[in-house]
Amino acid sequence: MNDKILVLDFGSQYNQLIVRRIRELGVYSELVSHEILATDIIKDQTIKGIILSGGPHSVYDDDSFQIDEHIFDLNIPILGICYGMQLMMYKLGGKVEKSLSHEYGKTDIEITEENPLTKGLEKKLTVWMSHGDIVSKLGNGFIETATSKSTPYVMVKHVDKLLFGIQFHPEVSHTPQGINMLNAFIDLTKAKKTWSMAQFIDFEMHKIKQIVGHKNVILGLSGGVDSSVAAALLDKAIGKQLTCIFVDHGLLRLNEGDEVESYFNKNFNLNFIRVDAKNLFLDRLKNVSDPESKRKIIGQTFIEVFEQEVSKMHHVDFLAQGTLYTDLIESGTKSAQTIKSHHNVGGLPKHMRLSLIEPLNTLFKDEVRVLGVELGLPKTLVNRQPFPGPGLAIRIIGEITDEKIEIVQKSDYILRKVFMDHKLNESVWQYFTVLTPIKTVGVKGDQRSYEYVLAIRAVTSVDGMTADFAHIPFDILATISSQIINEVSGVGRVVYDITSKPPGTIEWE
């Protein structure tokens, strides 16, 4: 059995990212409900530490998420992050109140006292803040070890127990030394660093075999990284019991449908079925502009197409999907708020007779890439940039038409080619074009034009939970703009999106 560190879920959008970082450092970690009891933790000797996640609530609100206070008496290291720190202080004799000056984004802090979590680090650090409340009085037995201009208690520790609090988010990439702090906490727990992706494969294969038995599984295959890795994992576990259905909804990138079919027929020993459903999807999406409505329609239509295909087969019991944790958390959980729904999350109708298998739903995109390599998939497939399940439907703002699909397909092709020519595809995490509903006046061939504004989106990221816009050289942007306007009919102006995540999302819809 692996040693493990529990992360108690208080609703932060980053809570599973904490789990990801702990695993990245070699220790198994899992997200559990904040309602877990101390008596349940005592029964599991593999639990070596506990992290209290952040969350959107205020600890003093009536509807705030609470904790079994006996957890603080377990004599194992506990780290409270943001809301988790405030809750620790609140429960142990301190005071939390609304801050007069909120802190969101990068903040400079100063280390004022020794703390095992910051041992060996510089006295001044940059961290990622996201809070509207502050600790105004420390809990009993705690001392301050770091401060910022607006927050007196940025880091705290108990003088006798292994209890620590951090007001910022060490798990995000915007806190450069955060991984060192989490590693220092792991060292305090004395947990053995034995977790690996190879272990994940063994665990999931065993789990899949137990669930499936001798029954058959159908997988919705898009040809993207997620569904391809899911297919490889399922194929390794159950072989010919797996049938992959590729639904071509007509909203893929240029020539992508043919490429997906060719690749999987040549490189996989799978039952592969391609369904041309473009006309059905576009008919359902006619006159629909709301992004959530588009996502729901696409999700529902996907399921209908699957059901039609399954009805032609015999003895199929399971539907597999390449859902990632980022899909789940953005679609909302018991504790976390909904950002946007995903077509493969929560879209299964009650009458559907297939049970759902999601072998990747505890993983982030970067973990899925590592898993793909471990499973023997080629790096050209594993390192493909993410592509949303609803496809170009959410990269066309407003109503979808054949003309608009062609504009986005051709402009996206130009963007990807220029990025490859300049090797930007090796450093930029995701890049694509977005067709806006705005038209703009221009001049083409000495004549007035009135055509669409097209946006370019390019971001750098590790896990998709946070992202910065890519700093593309102006001369390359100029090349992209010139080629798109000259070669793609209907585009009169090109703009570049310089919004980070948060506050924006990577996709526009």
C-alpha positions, -999 to 999 in steps of 0.1 A, spaced: 0 0 0 12 35 -8 15 62 18 -9 90 10 -18 126 17 -54 136 18 -67 168 4 -100 179 20 -123 195 -5 -136 230 5 -146 239 -31 -116 256 -46 -112 254 -84 -76 244 -76 -83 216 -51 -74 187 -74 -44 207 -86 -30 202 -51 -35 165 -55 -17 167 -88 13 184 -73 16 159 -45 15 130 -69 40 149 -91 63 148 -61 60 110 -58 33 106 -31 -1 92 -37 -28 118 -30 -66 119 -33 -94 144 -28 -119 136 -1 -150 154 13 -145 180 40 -170 161 60 -146 132 67 -143 123 103 -111 121 124 -122 85 134 -122 75 97 -87 89 92 -73 71 123 -84 38 107 -62 43 77 -25 39 87 -14 49 52 -25 86 57 6 105 66 -6 141 61 -37 163 54 -41 194 33 -71 217 37 -79 232 3 -91 267 -5 -127 275 -12 -151 303 -23 -169 307 11 -162 328 42 -156 307 73 -180 328 93 -210 324 69 -238 301 80 -235 280 48 -197 277 49 -180 243 48 -168 231 82 -145 204 95 -143 178 123 -121 197 148 -107 165 162 -86 163 130 -63 189 145 -55 165 173 -44 135 152 -7 143 156 -1 143 118 11 172 97 -17 195 85 -14 223 59 -42 248 54 -43 267 21 -62 300 18 -97 290 31 -81 260 47 -58 283 67 -86 306 77 -107 277 89 -78 263 109 -74 297 126 -112 301 131 -115 267 147 -85 270 170 -92 303 187 -84 329 159 -105 354 141 -113 359 104 -129 389 88 -135 405 55 -105 423 42 -106 460 33 -82 454 4 -86 422 -15 -56 404 -31 -60 387 -64 -30 377 -85 7 379 -80 18 394 -47 52 399 -30 56 385 5 84 386 30 95 358 52 97 371 88 103 339 109 117 304 104 93 279 89 101 244 77 81 251 45 103 280 35 137 266 47 164 275 22 142 300 2 148 337 -3 133 361 22 112 378 -4 90 356 -27 63 361 -53 31 341 -47 -4 338 -62 -31 353 -39 -69 349 -43 -88 359 -12 -113 385 1 -110 375 38 -80 377 62 -70 363 95 -71 392 119 -62 372 150 -41 340 151 -53 307 166 -40 296 199 -3 286 197 3 300 162 29 326 151 33 345 119 62 335 96 55 357 65 36 388 57 26 410 27 18 447 22 -20 440 26 -21 408 47 -4 405 81 -6 367 84 5 353 50 21 322 65 17 308 100 28 278 121 20 262 154 48 264 180 42 228 192 23 209 166 29 203 129 1 226 118 8 252 91 -12 278 73 -7 295 39 -29 324 27 -17 320 -10 -19 291 -35 14 271 -36 -1 246 -60 -3 270 -90 25 277 -114 23 314 -106 38 307 -72 73 298 -84 85 284 -51 52 267 -42 63 233 -53 93 235 -29 69 244 -1 47 214 -9 77 192 -10 89 204 23 54 196 37 57 161 23 91 157 40 74 166 73 48 138 68 76 113 62 54 98 34 73 74 11 76 87 -24 66 56 -43 37 68 -65 42 66 -103 22 66 -136 31 29 -140 13 23 -107 -17 42 -120 -18 20 -151 -17 -12 -130 -44 2 -106 -68 14 -134 -63 -18 -154 -72 -39 -124 -102 -16 -117 -114 -17 -153 -112 -55 -154 -131 -58 -122 -159 -35 -134 -162 -48 -169 -156 -85 -164 -165 -103 -197 -188 -75 -209 -183 -51 -238 -174 -14 -238 -180 13 -264 -158 44 -264 -166 78 -279 -134 85 -298 -126 120 -310 -90 114 -321 -77 139 -295 -53 132 -267 -78 124 -240 -100 99 -259 -69 83 -276 -52 77 -243 -84 63 -228 -87 40 -258 -51 28 -253 -56 21 -216 -89 3 -222 -74 -17 -250 -46 -28 -228 -70 -38 -201 -98 -55 -221 -86 -58 -257 -113 -69 -282 -141 -62 -257 -136 -25 -267 -153 -9 -297 -144 27 -306 -170 50 -323 -158 81 -339 -186 106 -344 -177 132 -370 -199 161 -361 -185 183 -389 -170 207 -364 -134 193 -366 -103 210 -379 -95 209 -416 -93 173 -429 -92 160 -393 -119 134 -398 -100 116 -425 -68 119 -405 -84 103 -374 -99 74 -393 -66 67 -411 -45 69 -380 -66 45 -358 -71 20 -386 -34 18 -392 -20 20 -356 -46 3 -333 -60 -32 -331 -95 -19 -324 -130 -22 -337 -133 13 -353 -166 28 -365 -169 62 -381 -203 80 -382 -208 110 -405 -233 130 -384 -225 165 -397 -259 173 -410 -277 161 -379 -255 183 -356 -257 214 -378 -295 210 -380 -298 208 -342 -275 239 -338 -293 260 -363 -302 295 -349 -286 286 -316 -262 313 -302 -260 307 -265 -227 288 -257 -242 266 -229 -271 257 -252 -246 247 -279 -226 225 -255 -257 208 -242 -271 202 -277 -238 187 -289 -236 165 -257 -272 153 -261 -267 146 -298 -235 127 -291 -254 104 -268 -282 99 -293 -257 90 -320 -240 66 -296 -273 50 -286 -282 45 -323 -249 28 -329 -251 7 -298 -286 -4 -308 -270 -21 -338 -246 -41 -316 -252 -69 -292 -244 -71 -255 -228 -37 -249 -230 -26 -213 -205 3 -209 -198 37 -224 -162 49 -219 -152 86 -222 -119 105 -219 -132 129 -193 -104 147 -173 -106 162 -139 -104 197 -154 -137 189 -172 -153 178 -140 -142 207 -118 -152 233 -144 -186 217 -148 -191 220 -111 -189 195 -82 -206 192 -48 -182 218 -34 -169 237 -65 -190 262 -85 -197 257 -122 -176 276 -147 -188 260 -179 -203 226 -187 -185 200 -207 -202 179 -233 -190 146 -217 -199 157 -181 -234 153 -167 -249 147 -201 -260 111 -198 -298 108 -198 -315 88 -171 -329 63 -196 -295 55 -211 -289 18 -205 -251 21 -206 -229 25 -175 -202 51 -176 -164 44 -174 -141 74 -171 -106 60 -165 -89 95 -167 -112 115 -146 -87 120 -118 -59 132 -141 -49 165 -156 -38 171 -192 -1 169 -185 -6 136 -165 -26 122 -195 3 130 -218 27 111 -194 2 82 -193 1 81 -231 39 78 -234 39 51 -207 13 32 -228 34 35 -259 15 61 -279 36 82 -303 46 116 -290 31 132 -321 -3 122 -308 4 125 -271 17 161 -275 -12 174 -296 -27 205 -283 -61 202 -266 -92 203 -287 -127 207 -271 -153 180 -275 -178 205 -290 -152 213 -315 -154 245 -336 -189 251 -323 -175 270 -293 -149 288 -315 -177 304 -335 -193 330 -314 -230 330 -321 -249 310 -347 -231 283 -366 -232 281 -404 -212 262 -431 -196 295 -441 -184 302 -405 -171 266 -401 -150 270 -433 -136 304 -420 -124 289 -387 -111 257 -403 -90 276 -429 -78 303 -405 -69 276 -378 -49 257 -405 -29 288 -413 -22 296 -377 -10 260 -370 12 260 -400 29 293 -391 34 281 -355 50 249 -368 72 268 -392 85 289 -363 85 260 -339 61 278 -316 41 246 -314 68 233 -291 64 260 -265 28 272 -268 3 249 -250 -28 257 -270 -35 280 -300 -65 285 -322 -87 310 -340 -121 323 -328 -147 338 -352 -165 367 -336 -200 379 -346 -186 414 -352 -181 428 -387 -157 456 -395 -152 481 -423 -121 476 -444 -106 481 -479 -98 452 -502 -87 458 -538 -96 495 -536 -131 486 -526 -150 488 -493 -153 456 -474 -174 446 -445 -162 413 -430 -157 394 -398 -133 401 -369 -112 370 -362 -94 365 -329 -62 345 -323 -59 328 -289 -26 313 -278 -17 304 -242 11 288 -222 1 264 -194 10 232 -177 -23 218 -166 -50 240 -181 -62 252 -147 -42 284 -151 -27 300 -182 -9 331 -195 -13 344 -230 17 335 -252 40 364 -259 42 359 -297 66 381 -316 49 409 -335 64 399 -368 50 364 -365 16 378 -356 18 401 -386 25 371 -409 -5 352 -395 -28 382 -399 -17 389 -434 -21 353 -445 -55 349 -430 -69 381 -444 -55 374 -479 -64 337 -480 -96 333 -460 -127 348 -475 -149 366 -450 -122 379 -426 -115 416 -426 -96 421 -393 -75 400 -370 -70 406 -333 -49 389 -306 -64 379 -272 -41 389 -243 -63 376 -214 -48 352 -189 -67 324 -170 -80 334 -146 -99 357 -151 -107 344 -186 -110 307 -197 -88 293 -224 -117 288 -248 -140 318 -255 -172 299 -248 
